[in-house]
Amino acid sequence: MKKLFLIIGAPGSGKTTDAQIIAQNNPEEIVHYSTGDLLREEVASGSQRGQLINSFVSKGNLVPLEIVVETIVGAIQRAPKENVIIDGYPRSVEQMEALDKVLKDRDDVQLVSVIEVEVSEQVACDRVLGRARGDDDNVEVFKNRMKVYLEPLNEIEAFYNQSNLLTKINGERTIEEIVADIEAHIRTKL
């Protein structure tokens, strides 16, 4: 059975970097995927699902939830390791519910933990604007991304808390401290 770990956090919380480092530190046991990368890989594969995804993305449309969830679950099934970290998912209540519905019908993948990397809006903003990787790294775009992140957060937290799956990690420390805490938490579930 595959064990799934989700890492969520605000833009600039460091969730992707944290997940990458943990997977690098544990190459025998853990693999890391980002949702965007999974969708791009599916398109690049030329598969039927990839063509379907491309038909939405190429027109600037959102990929339907069912397809996103099927892509994620398919990647988990094919993962070369038993333990899979996915960062940045779920981003909405609908995404959370869709994943929960699919996982309830499966006995080969188990959601083991949802880890929230907590940072203040100010710290997140300073980090995003400090890295300035592209046109979308400006105050206006950051505020919108933060709003999109925060709107469903209480409901997502409540849902995973009720299932005793949510763990919060202080993301306002050194990357070494944050990674050590997340890694220690994951190790308790392996």
N, C-alpha and C positions, 0 to 999 in steps of 0.2 A: 504494500500500500504506500502511495506517495503522500508525503506530509507537505502541506502548503502553509507558507508563512506570508502574510501580506504586510507590507510596510507602507503606512500612509503618513502624510505630513504636508504642511504648507509649501508653496513654492519657496525654494531657498532653505528648506529645513535640512537638506543634506541626505534625504532618504535614498536617492539613487546611489550616491557615493558610498554611503554606509553599506548598502546591499552588495555593491560590487566588491568592496574590501572584504566583507564577511565571506563571500563566495570564493575570493582569491585565497583567503586564509584557510579555507576548508575545501580544497579542490576534490578530495575523495568523497565528500559527503553532501555538498551543497552546490546547487546551480541557481543562478539569478537571471531573471528575465524582466524586461520592461514591456509594458503593454504595447507601446508604440513600435518597439523593435519587433515584437511578435507579429504584428499586423503587416509591417514592411517585409518581413521575411516570408510571410505567407503569400504576399503579392509577388515577390521575387521568385518564388518557387514555381509560379505558373499554374498552380493547382486550380481546381474549380472554385474552391473557396477563395483563393487568392484573386482570381478574376472577378469574383463577386465583390470582394472588398474593394478592388481597384475601380469597379464601376461606380462606387460611391465616392471614394477618395478623389478620383480624377475630376469629379464635378464639384469638389469642395463640400460634399455632404458628409454627415456623420455616418459611420458604419453602424447598422442596427445592432442593438444590444445582444440579441441571440447569437449573432455572428462573432461578436467580440468575445463573448463568454465561451462559445464553442472553440474558438481559436486558442484562448487561454487554457482551457481544459485539455485540448489536444496537445498543446505544448507540454503541459504537466505530465500527461500520460507518456509522451515520447522522451521526457527528460532523462538524461543519462544517469542521474542521481535520484536517490529516494526522497531527498529534501529539496524543496523548491521555494525560492523567495521571489515574489513579484512585488515591485514597488509601484506606487501611484495608482493602486486599484483597491477598492472602488473609489470613484470620484463623485458618485451620486447614490441616492437611495435606490434608484432603479437598477444601477449596476450591482449594488450590494444584494438586492432581492433576486436579481437574475442569477447571480453566481450561487447564492444560497439554494435556489430552486434546483439548479443543475446538480449541485453537490449532494443534495438530499437523495437524488435518484442514483447515486453512484456508490460503489463500495471499494473503488480503487484509488480514490483521492479523498483525503480528509483535511479540512481546514483546521490547523492546530493552534494558530495564534495570529492576531492582528496587532501589529506594533505601531503605535502612533509616536512619531518624533515631534515633540512639542517645542515650538519656538514662538516668541512674541511676534506680532506683526512688524514691529520696528526692526528686530533682528533679521527677520525674513526679507524685508525690504532692503536693508543694508547689504545683505548677501547677494540678492538678485541684482541690484544696481551695481554692486562692486564687481561682479563677474562680467556684466555687460557683454553677453555672447552674441546678441543680435538685436534687431529692431524691436523685438518684443520686450527687451529688458529696459523699460522706462517706467516712471512712477504711475502713469495712467494705466498702462497695461498690467503692471503689478497689482494695483488696487483691484482691478477687475478679476484677475486670477485669484486673488486672496478672497474676494467676495464669493466667487464660484466654489472655492474650497470650503469656506466657512458655512455657507448656507445649509448644506445637508449634514454638517459635522455632528451636531448634537444627536440627530436621529441615528447616524451611523455608529457613534459611540454608544448610545443606549442599546442598540441592537446587539452589538458585539459584547457589551458588558453583561447583558442579560444571558448570553451564552457562555459567559466567563472566558471569553477569548481575547479581550482587549487588555493590552499592556501599554502604559505610557512611559516614554523615555524622555528625559530632559535633553533637548537638542541644542542647548545654549552653552555647551562646554567644548573642550577640545575634541577633535574628531576621534582621537585615540580613546578617550573616555566614553564617548557615545557608542562607538563600535564595540568596545569591550562590554558595555552593558547589554547591548542588543545581542551580541554573540553569546554572552553568558545565559541570557534568557532563552535563546534558541537551543542552546546545549541542553537545557533542562527538559526540552520537549523531544529530543532526538531518540 
